[in-house]
Each structure stands twice: as C-alpha cells, then as structure tokens.
Amino acid sequence: MTSANFITAREQFMAHHWRRYPSMTMLEHREDCIFGRVLRRDHTRLVLSTDSGVDLTTVTWMPVTLLHPNAQEMTPPVGEVIAIGDWVAFDQSRNRMALLAPNLLRPSQNDTELSGRAVNWAAFLKRVRDFFWSQQFIEVSTPTLAPSPGTEPFLDPLSVRYEFGSDVQMRYLITSPEFHLKKVLAAGVPKVFEIAKCFRNKEGGQHHRIEFHMLEWYRAFSDLSLIADDVERLIQVFSPEVKLARVSVRELFLRYADFDLTPGTTREELEAHCKRVGIHTDHTDDFNDLFHRVWLEQIEGPLETHAQGNPVLVQDYPPALSALARIGQSGFAERFEVYWRGLELCNAFHELNDPRENRMRFERDLAEKRRLGKESVPLDEELLKAFESGMPPSGGIALGLERLYMAVHDITDIGQVAAFSAMV
C-alpha cells in the first residue's frame, strides 16, 4: 500500500467510520484489554508500548475488526488505517480493536522518549525511597517556599513575592531542604530523609539545572561513618559491584599536586604553589578561590582514574571550607564529597549543632555574599531557635539525584534523565 493510498484510506476511515475519541465505556471487561501506543507496524503486527509506558507488546492484527458505531459497516483492515503514534485498545479476545486517540502529527520519537524517561525516573525514585524506608528512616515533606533559602555564598536563590491582603513578603525557593530537616531532627525524629525539588539560579549546562531533585538524609547520634556506609549501599542498589574508595583531601594534594595541605595552610602558601606550577592567580583571590583552582587544574582529572571506575569519597577538608561541618581533632573539617564518572554526587557534614557557632558561620557567609556582590538573604531565626532547643549530634548529606542517575547509567547530559529535565 502506497503512502498516498494509506493517507486516503485513513482519512476516509476517520471521517466515516471512527467514533471520535471514544470513552472507555465502549470496552467491556477493560481489565482484560491491552492499551498502548503504536510504536511500530508492519503487514501483520503492531508493536505497542503498554500502559506501563516501557513494556512492549506485539499484537497480530490480522484479522482484527475495528470497533465503530455501526457494526454492520465494513471498515478497512487495521493495517491500512492505524498509524504510528496512535493510542489503541484490544479487547480480551484480541480480535477487536478501538482507536482511542489518533496521532494527528507526523510520527516522532519524542513522546516515546518522554514516556520512557518518565517511567524510568519514577522507578528510580521508588528504589531510592524503598532503600530508606527499609533502613527505618522517616520520609519528611518540607516547604518549597521558605523565608530563608540558606546563606551559602556561592548559591543564587530564586525569590518569590508573597502577597496576602496588605501583607507583602519575600519568599525563596529552597536551594536545599537542609534547614527544615534539621528542625525535624531538633524536634526529636532521629532518622529523616526527603526527596525535595530544589532551585538554584544561574545554573545550567550538562551537569546542572535550575530545578532539580535533592535527596537529603540525616542520622541523629551519628558521625559521618554511617552516612558514608549509606552512600555505598544506596549506590549498590543500582550498581551492586561498586565499592566506595575513600581518600583524604591531603592525600590527593600530596599525590597529584605535590603539595602538603595542612589545617594551617595559608592563602599565601597556596598562592605561591599556584605561581610555581603556572596556575592563574589574582590579588582578590581568597583561600577558597585558590583551593578550587588547584583542585580543578591538578586534582579533578586524576580523580577519574584514582579508584579505577569506582566512586571516590573525598574527606577531611581544610577548615576554611568547613561550611556547616564540625572541625575535628585533626584540625580538618569533618565533611566529605563523593565523585563518580566525572560528577560530584554529594556533600556530607558531621553537622554543627552549636547555636552560637552556627550563627557566626551564617553571618560569615552573608559577609562573603556581600564581598562577592551577591544578594543578601535573611537568616533563618527559626532554625537558630531549633539549635538553641537542642539538636543532637548528627551526620547529614545532600545528594543530587539526577547526578546519581547519570552516574549509574553513564549518562553525560542531565537533560536525558527525567521526563522534563531537558526543558528546565
């Protein structure tokens, strides 16, 4: 059958025989029917994506009767009128078929790719949730809009103008659910996790999106050892053969930069090292700037092969990069990050729970924001009150779920992960 004849037969069928957009009531015993979208067709068979979205079902359509209003009328064979992309249903006998919704556009893979990503991403999230529920964590749902998005100097939040009557306030889309989860810890729930939608302005590219999924979990009465074990077991849910290699920042600097990084290393010592090996410096650079220059130029590349394909847990950071982590007896900040297949997956802290120290670090972050010319944000006074009420010593971690999915499936572009991530 030529393309022109197919188009003519299909148009005639649609005009004279098809019951326009039939309801499901026309199908008896719907629980025994097969529903799906036509992915491929030949002279005798249709290949459908079934109602699970990714499973494929092959149905032989000869002989098959198309359902239509007047059962006495003859209709063309199915193969002459059904097109790729049509939504169809076969009854329990598989010898009658209904055209539920025709594809009126040219055949495209976009819908198939979209549905496949949606289903695969949902299955991925379910396995993550199942893992934490199996470990007796409590799943928490925290606000997406908050009075404070966090004070981290290098993150740019998205703001929302809140209006109710004469009350006008500024709210922020969270950059992380951290603050609210710590409030839950202080309230007495010892093991919590959340998969939260987070937002960070001015981020894009193959590894970043403005909107993304953050997985955070916290263990009260714990340090980082149990959190590191959690990370390894979570990755093994998807890649059972993986082992987590563990190395300190100091070891990496010694091995790959030939520089002995100690808790007392100064900005000037880092600057001298950069000049010695030809890394660009500027008089406005602080310790953080110089550290990350060395990291990018001398550490990040070798890190790819350091653990022979396994994820690498990098621990014990300089105190200047402590963020909201404790400073340990070694003098280094008790935090770690995990890298795998060119991606930074997560950032974990032995959490600071001293209210006075937390306030001091928040204020330090705000000062750094001002130095960088970034918008200032309010402190979360409710969080500081939670610290004052007493938050137990805890380990906590933030993990980017799209990045974990990318690493597990060896995907290089975040736009290939969730259903709509390419569009954000």
RODO-2510 file (C-alpha; in nm, 4 decimals, decimal comma):
residues 424
     n   res          X          Y          Z
     1     m     0,0000     0,0000     0,0000
     2     t     0,1489     0,3311    -0,1043
     3     s     0,1846     0,6213     0,1348
     4     a    -0,0732     0,8220    -0,0572
     5     n    -0,3250     0,5339    -0,0512
     6     f    -0,2675     0,4889     0,3239
     7     i    -0,3355     0,8564     0,3886
     8     t    -0,6544     0,8425     0,1787
     9     a    -0,7819     0,5263     0,3494
    10     r    -0,7038     0,6677     0,6933
    11     e    -0,8783     0,9968     0,6213
    12     q    -1,1884     0,8148     0,4930
    13     f    -1,1928     0,5896     0,7972
    14     m    -1,1581     0,8845     1,0332
    15     a    -1,4333     1,0749     0,8552
    16     h    -1,6900     0,7958     0,8107
    17     h    -1,6212     0,5075     1,0474
    18     w    -1,4303     0,6255     1,3502
    19     r    -1,6157     0,7047     1,6696
    20     r    -1,4443     1,0290     1,7634
    21     y    -1,2446     0,9975     2,0845
    22     p    -1,4446     0,7102     2,2347
    23     s    -1,4822     0,6791     2,6099
    24     m    -1,3659     0,3714     2,7933
    25     t    -1,7258     0,2591     2,8443
    26     m    -1,7291     0,1174     2,4918
    27     l    -1,4864    -0,1525     2,6014
    28     e    -1,6275    -0,4425     2,8004
    29     h    -1,4059    -0,6200     3,0558
    30     r    -1,1486    -0,3419     3,0456
    31     e    -0,9306    -0,5223     3,2960
    32     d    -0,8547    -0,7809     3,0230
    33     c    -0,7850    -0,5290     2,7486
    34     i    -0,4474    -0,4213     2,6177
    35     f    -0,3933    -0,0475     2,5912
    36     g    -0,0975     0,1187     2,4328
    37     r     0,0630     0,3476     2,1810
    38     v     0,1660     0,2091     1,8444
    39     l     0,5444     0,2186     1,8185
    40     r     0,5932     0,0092     1,5050
    41     r     0,3759    -0,1614     1,2470
    42     d     0,4204    -0,3942     0,9540
    43     h     0,1866    -0,6014     0,7376
    44     t     0,0760    -0,8294     1,0197
    45     r     0,1737    -0,6844     1,3553
    46     l     0,1569    -0,3794     1,5748
    47     v     0,4131    -0,3187     1,8470
    48     l     0,2670    -0,1249     2,1382
    49     s     0,4086     0,0477     2,4413
    50     t     0,1695    -0,0823     2,7043
    51     d     0,0115     0,1077     2,9913
    52     s     0,3311     0,0745     3,1963
    53     g     0,4930     0,3043     2,9422
    54     v     0,8007     0,0988     2,8648
    55     d     0,6935    -0,2635     2,8205
    56     l     0,6415    -0,3672     2,4620
    57     t     0,3575    -0,5874     2,3436
    58     t     0,3348    -0,7286     1,9933
    59     v    -0,0200    -0,7821     1,8673
    60     t    -0,1100    -0,9589     1,5445
    61     w    -0,3807    -0,7509     1,3821
    62     m    -0,4928    -0,9827     1,1030
    63     p    -0,7761    -1,0473     1,1252
    64     v    -0,8927    -0,7692     1,3577
    65     t    -1,2211    -0,5776     1,3497
    66     l    -1,2183    -0,2090     1,4306
    67     l    -1,4892    -0,1022     1,6691
    68     h    -1,7167     0,1662     1,5257
    69     p    -2,0716     0,2939     1,5806
    70     n    -2,2398     0,0800     1,3168
    71     a    -2,1272    -0,2794     1,3477
    72     q    -2,2809    -0,3604     1,0067
    73     e    -2,0460    -0,1280     0,8204
    74     m    -1,7276    -0,2643     0,6715
    75     t    -1,4031    -0,0908     0,7656
    76     p    -1,0609    -0,1135     0,6055
    77     p    -0,8091    -0,3578     0,7511
    78     v    -0,6350    -0,2236     1,0568
    79     g    -0,3018    -0,2055     0,8806
    80     e    -0,4491     0,0353     0,6279
    81     v    -0,5639     0,2978     0,8792
    82     i    -0,3682     0,2680     1,2050
    83     a    -0,0589     0,4900     1,2216
    84     i     0,2486     0,5016     1,4408
    85     g     0,1710     0,7080     1,7487
    86     d    -0,1991     0,6145     1,7687
    87     w    -0,3430     0,5176     2,1082
    88     v    -0,5361     0,1913     2,0687
    89     a    -0,7037    -0,0810     2,2728
    90     f    -0,7526    -0,4504     2,2003
    91     d    -1,0332    -0,6391     2,3712
    92     q    -0,9790    -0,9589     2,5673
    93     s    -1,0180    -1,1781     2,2585
    94     r    -0,7557    -0,9692     2,0754
    95     n    -0,9689    -0,9712     1,7625
    96     r    -1,1371    -0,6357     1,8071
    97     m    -0,9624    -0,3046     1,8398
    98     a    -1,0624     0,0519     1,9195
    99     l    -0,8784     0,3618     1,8050
   100     l    -0,8860     0,5710     2,1213
   101     a    -0,6894     0,8776     2,0109
   102     p    -0,5152     0,9150     1,6742
   103     n    -0,1740     1,0701     1,6304
   104     l    -0,2530     1,3702     1,4136
   105     l     0,1110     1,4769     1,3921
   106     r     0,3954     1,3271     1,1957
   107     p     0,5490     1,0214     1,3629
   108     s     0,8049     1,1277     1,6225
   109     q     1,0215     0,9621     1,8835
   110     n     0,9708     1,2481     2,1276
   111     d     0,6663     1,1023     2,3004
   112     t     0,8288     0,7621     2,3311
   113     e     1,1432     0,9147     2,4800
   114     l     0,9386     1,1315     2,7163
   115     s     0,7266     0,8420     2,8430
   116     g     1,0305     0,6180     2,8775
   117     r     1,2188     0,8760     3,0832
   118     a     0,9121     0,9412     3,2996
   119     v     0,8670     0,5739     3,3824
   120     n     1,2371     0,5006     3,4350
   121     w     1,2784     0,8064     3,6583
   122     a     0,9739     0,7082     3,8649
   123     a     1,1140     0,3565     3,9104
   124     f     1,4486     0,5059     4,0151
   125     l     1,2846     0,7299     4,2771
   126     k     1,0849     0,4362     4,4117
   127     r     1,4005     0,2309     4,4628
   128     v     1,5626     0,5220     4,6449
   129     r     1,2601     0,5591     4,8718
   130     d     1,2396     0,1843     4,9316
   131     f     1,6042     0,1849     5,0404
   132     f     1,5483     0,4484     5,3080
   133     w     1,2223     0,3022     5,4304
   134     s     1,3981    -0,0341     5,4639
   135     q     1,6523     0,1402     5,6906
   136     q     1,3717     0,2786     5,9125
   137     f     1,4142     0,6405     5,8002
   138     i     1,1108     0,8671     5,8171
   139     e     1,0287     1,0497     5,4935
   140     v     0,9550     1,4162     5,5573
   141     s     0,7895     1,6730     5,3323
   142     t     0,9214     2,0243     5,3931
   143     p     0,8240     2,3615     5,2388
   144     t     0,9462     2,4578     4,8938
   145     l     0,8944     2,8274     4,9726
   146     a     1,0832     2,9490     5,2769
   147     p     1,1736     3,2786     5,4492
   148     s     1,5425     3,1938     5,4037
   149     p     1,6929     2,9827     5,1230
   150     g     2,0212     2,9280     5,3087
   151     t     2,3255     3,1513     5,3271
   152     e     2,5752     2,9533     5,1159
   153     p     2,7774     3,2292     4,9437
   154     f     2,8115     3,0665     4,6031
   155     l     2,4449     2,9769     4,5529
   156     d     2,1980     3,2183     4,3936
   157     p     1,8395     3,1655     4,5119
   158     l     1,5171     3,2368     4,3254
   159     s     1,2841     3,4755     4,5074
   160     v     0,9037     3,4925     4,5048
   161     r     0,6890     3,7913     4,6049
   162     y     0,4270     3,6734     4,8520
   163     e     0,1039     3,8731     4,8837
   164     f    -0,1964     3,8161     5,1068
   165     g    -0,4201     4,1168     5,1510
   166     s    -0,1989     4,4031     5,2642
   167     d     0,0772     4,1641     5,3742
   168     v     0,3623     4,1606     5,1226
   169     q     0,6703     3,9496     5,1911
   170     m     0,9594     3,7904     5,0075
   171     r     0,9892     3,4137     4,9994
   172     y     1,2580     3,1979     4,8430
   173     l     1,2503     2,8693     4,6564
   174     i     1,4755     2,6452     4,8617
   175     t     1,8262     2,5647     4,7418
   176     s     1,8190     2,2650     4,9799
   177     p     1,5761     2,1199     5,2379
   178     e     1,8599     2,1201     5,4950
   179     f     1,7244     2,3829     5,7345
   180     h     1,3809     2,2289     5,7714
   181     l     1,5175     1,8762     5,8100
   182     k     1,7448     1,9970     6,0912
   183     k     1,4378     2,1425     6,2607
   184     v     1,2815     1,7966     6,2429
   185     l     1,5979     1,6474     6,3984
   186     a     1,5790     1,9013     6,6800
   187     a     1,2116     1,8111     6,7286
   188     g     1,3127     1,4531     6,8053
   189     v     1,2938     1,2429     6,4851
   190     p     1,6313     1,0633     6,4737
   191     k     1,6468     0,9382     6,1105
   192     v     1,4919     1,1520     5,8370
   193     f     1,5124     1,1814     5,4600
   194     e     1,3482     1,3813     5,1858
   195     i     1,3477     1,3946     4,8076
   196     a     1,2923     1,7661     4,7525
   197     k     1,2575     1,9854     4,4476
   198     c     1,5310     2,2481     4,4795
   199     f     1,6118     2,5595     4,2812
   200     r     1,9387     2,7390     4,2138
   201     n     1,9517     3,0383     3,9852
   202     k     2,2172     3,0925     3,7178
   203     e     2,2909     2,7215     3,6781
   204     g     2,2846     2,5284     3,3527
   205     g     2,4899     2,3046     3,1253
   206     q     2,5311     1,9288     3,1047
   207     h     2,5513     1,8741     3,4817
   208     h     2,3265     2,1472     3,6235
   209     r     1,9654     2,2594     3,6102
   210     i     1,7928     2,5478     3,7828
   211     e     1,5333     2,2981     3,9097
   212     f     1,6474     1,9569     4,0305
   213     h     1,5850     1,6813     4,2863
   214     m     1,7883     1,6816     4,6051
   215     l     1,7976     1,3771     4,8298
   216     e     1,8951     1,4642     5,1857
   217     w     1,9127     1,2384     5,4870
   218     y     2,0235     1,2823     5,8470
   219     r     2,1137     1,0446     6,1276
   220     a     2,0979     1,1738     6,4841
   221     f     2,3569     1,0433     6,7311
   222     s     2,5906     0,9705     6,4402
   223     d     2,9058     1,0949     6,2740
   224     l     2,9998     1,0561     5,9065
   225     s     3,0911     0,6872     5,9145
   226     l     2,7301     0,5669     5,8962
   227     i     2,6456     0,8273     5,6313
   228     a     2,9355     0,7007     5,4170
   229     d     2,8043     0,3446     5,4559
   230     d     2,4592     0,4665     5,3499
   231     v     2,6064     0,6184     5,0336
   232     e     2,7817     0,2965     4,9380
   233     r     2,4729     0,0822     4,9995
   234     l     2,2495     0,3246     4,8088
   235     i     2,4780     0,3139     4,5051
   236     q     2,4872    -0,0651     4,5305
   237     v     2,1078    -0,0741     4,4965
   238     f     2,1708     0,0203     4,1326
   239     s     2,5303    -0,1000     4,0808
   240     p     2,5934    -0,3962     4,3159
   241     e     2,9560    -0,4360     4,2111
   242     v     3,0576    -0,0851     4,3164
   243     k     3,2874    -0,0215     4,6127
   244     l     3,3396     0,3222     4,7630
   245     a     3,7062     0,4267     4,7672
   246     r     3,7972     0,6662     5,0491
   247     v     4,0765     0,9227     5,0406
   248     s     4,1557     1,2481     5,2204
   249     v     4,1973     1,5862     5,0547
   250     r     4,5506     1,5982     5,1959
   251     e     4,6406     1,2655     5,0302
   252     l     4,5132     1,3904     4,6936
   253     f     4,7079     1,7160     4,7160
   254     l     5,0257     1,5279     4,8058
   255     r     4,9851     1,2706     4,5290
   256     y     4,8665     1,4846     4,2408
   257     a     4,9767     1,8406     4,3278
   258     d     5,2923     1,7626     4,5272
   259     f     5,1682     1,9999     4,7957
   260     d     5,1273     1,9233     5,1660
   261     l     4,7923     2,0735     5,2569
   262     t     4,7545     2,1044     5,6347
   263     p     4,4866     2,2621     5,8543
   264     g     4,7227     2,5594     5,8957
   265     t     4,7958     2,6129     5,5254
   266     t     4,7644     2,9823     5,4448
   267     r     4,6327     3,1673     5,1459
   268     e     4,9856     3,2869     5,0704
   269     e     5,1220     2,9320     5,0641
   270     l     4,8519     2,8245     4,8209
   271     e     4,9189     3,1313     4,6055
   272     a     5,2916     3,0513     4,5970
   273     h     5,2128     2,6949     4,4867
   274     c     4,9837     2,8208     4,2088
   275     k     5,2524     3,0550     4,0776
   276     r     5,5108     2,7772     4,0922
   277     v     5,3039     2,5403     3,8756
   278     g     5,1562     2,8067     3,6461
   279     i     4,8016     2,8287     3,7806
   280     h     4,6457     3,1740     3,7344
   281     t     4,6018     3,3864     4,0485
   282     d     4,4538     3,7265     4,1212
   283     h     4,5140     3,9608     4,4123
   284     t     4,1440     3,9375     4,5006
   285     d     4,1573     3,5563     4,5392
   286     d     4,0875     3,4204     4,8854
   287     f     4,1814     3,0745     5,0169
   288     n     3,8654     2,9203     4,8728
   289     d     3,9373     3,0565     4,5228
   290     l     4,2944     2,9256     4,5223
   291     f     4,1970     2,5860     4,6641
   292     h     3,9458     2,5306     4,3871
   293     r     4,1918     2,6439     4,1188
   294     v     4,4384     2,3790     4,2332
   295     w     4,1554     2,1254     4,2571
   296     l     4,0387     2,1898     3,9023
   297     e     4,3853     2,2057     3,7496
   298     q     4,5637     1,9235     3,9314
   299     i     4,3204     1,7003     4,1228
   300     e     3,9931     1,6654     3,9345
   301     g     4,1399     1,4981     3,6257
   302     p     4,3404     1,2255     3,8064
   303     l     4,0440     1,1642     4,0361
   304     e     3,8705     0,9968     3,7410
   305     t     4,1177     0,7097     3,7442
   306     h     4,2064     0,7157     4,1147
   307     a     3,9631     0,4371     4,2084
   308     q     3,9562     0,2541     3,8732
   309     g     3,5980     0,3403     3,7923
   310     n     3,4578     0,3221     4,1456
   311     p     3,3123     0,6283     4,3205
   312     v     3,5612     0,8178     4,5360
   313     l     3,4766     0,9577     4,8780
   314     v     3,6973     1,2616     4,9445
   315     q     3,7114     1,3554     5,3136
   316     d     3,8735     1,5957     5,5622
   317     y     3,8617     1,9414     5,4063
   318     p     4,0596     2,2497     5,5130
   319     p     3,8848     2,4385     5,7961
   320     a     3,8315     2,7375     5,5636
   321     l     3,5958     2,5119     5,3634
   322     s     3,4090     2,3774     5,6651
   323     a     3,0708     2,5318     5,5711
   324     l     2,8387     2,3922     5,8429
   325     a     3,0604     2,0963     5,9365
   326     r     3,2457     2,0426     6,2630
   327     i     3,6203     2,0896     6,2854
   328     g     3,7666     1,7568     6,4011
   329     q     4,0550     1,6862     6,6347
   330     s     4,2862     1,6638     6,3315
   331     g     4,2104     2,0271     6,2533
   332     f     4,0353     1,9394     5,9285
   333     a     3,6637     1,9910     5,8652
   334     e     3,4650     1,6712     5,9095
   335     r     3,2919     1,6589     5,5730
   336     f     3,3144     1,4520     5,2577
   337     e     3,2142     1,4661     4,8927
   338     v     3,1680     1,1727     4,6545
   339     y     3,2806     1,1833     4,2908
   340     w     3,1910     0,9280     4,0282
   341     r     3,2251     0,9299     3,6497
   342     g     3,3131     1,2964     3,6344
   343     l     3,0288     1,4059     3,8639
   344     e     3,0219     1,5458     4,2146
   345     l     2,7352     1,3467     4,3620
   346     c     2,7006     1,4645     4,7198
   347     n     2,8265     1,6696     5,0107
   348     a     2,8146     1,5375     5,3692
   349     f     2,8812     1,7002     5,7073
   350     h     2,9336     1,5911     6,0626
   351     e     2,6750     1,8518     6,1460
   352     l     2,7481     2,1582     6,3543
   353     n     2,4830     2,1855     6,6281
   354     d     2,6290     2,4665     6,8394
   355     p     2,3802     2,7573     6,8028
   356     r     2,6446     3,0252     6,8612
   357     e     2,8870     2,8731     6,6090
   358     n     2,6095     2,8288     6,3545
   359     r     2,5067     3,1941     6,3828
   360     m     2,8682     3,3021     6,3436
   361     r     2,9092     3,0951     6,0273
   362     f     2,5797     3,2192     5,8813
   363     e     2,6951     3,5763     5,9370
   364     r     3,0326     3,4927     5,7822
   365     d     2,8519     3,3562     5,4753
   366     l     2,6454     3,6730     5,4432
   367     a     2,9620     3,8824     5,4627
   368     e     3,1106     3,6721     5,1839
   369     k     2,7957     3,7249     4,9758
   370     r     2,8393     4,0995     5,0161
   371     r     3,2067     4,0716     4,9145
   372     l     3,1041     3,8852     4,6007
   373     g     2,8341     4,1412     4,5207
   374     k     2,5536     3,8868     4,5634
   375     e     2,2052     3,9495     4,7012
   376     s     2,1853     3,9175     5,0781
   377     v     1,9231     3,6888     5,2318
   378     p     1,7702     3,6765     5,5808
   379     l     1,8862     3,4361     5,8467
   380     d     1,6507     3,1552     5,9422
   381     e     1,5913     3,2560     6,3030
   382     e     1,3556     2,9615     6,3488
   383     l     1,6457     2,7263     6,2730
   384     l     1,8679     2,9043     6,5217
   385     k     1,5946     2,8642     6,7843
   386     a     1,5834     2,4919     6,6993
   387     f     1,9567     2,4729     6,7694
   388     e     1,9014     2,6521     7,0981
   389     s     1,6332     2,3986     7,1903
   390     g     1,8964     2,1304     7,1393
   391     m     1,9750     1,9362     6,8208
   392     p     2,1581     1,6076     6,8773
   393     p     2,4987     1,5482     6,7155
   394     s     2,4215     1,4203     6,3675
   395     g     2,5574     1,3233     6,0313
   396     g     2,3851     1,4620     5,7231
   397     i     2,4212     1,4617     5,3472
   398     a     2,2790     1,6246     5,0327
   399     l     2,2882     1,4173     4,7135
   400     g     2,1809     1,5263     4,3654
   401     l     1,9520     1,2534     4,2367
   402     e     1,9779     1,3422     3,8693
   403     r     2,3549     1,3128     3,9020
   404     l     2,3314     0,9751     4,0730
   405     y     2,1066     0,8557     3,7899
   406     m     2,3562     0,9906     3,5368
   407     a     2,6461     0,8113     3,7054
   408     v     2,4581     0,4815     3,7395
   409     h     2,3561     0,4834     3,3726
   410     d     2,6751     0,6519     3,2458
   411     i     2,4782     0,9457     3,1019
   412     t     2,6697     1,2642     3,0238
   413     d     2,3805     1,5122     2,9905
   414     i     2,1352     1,5829     3,2713
   415     g     1,8736     1,6611     3,0061
   416     q     1,8479     1,2862     2,9333
   417     v     1,7380     1,1947     3,2855
   418     a     1,3853     1,2848     3,3968
   419     a     1,0850     1,3451     3,1736
   420     f     1,1170     1,7210     3,1515
   421     s     1,4719     1,7864     3,2699
   422     a     1,5773     1,8777     2,9164
   423     m     1,3266     2,1626     2,9246
   424     v     1,4159     2,3245     3,2575
***
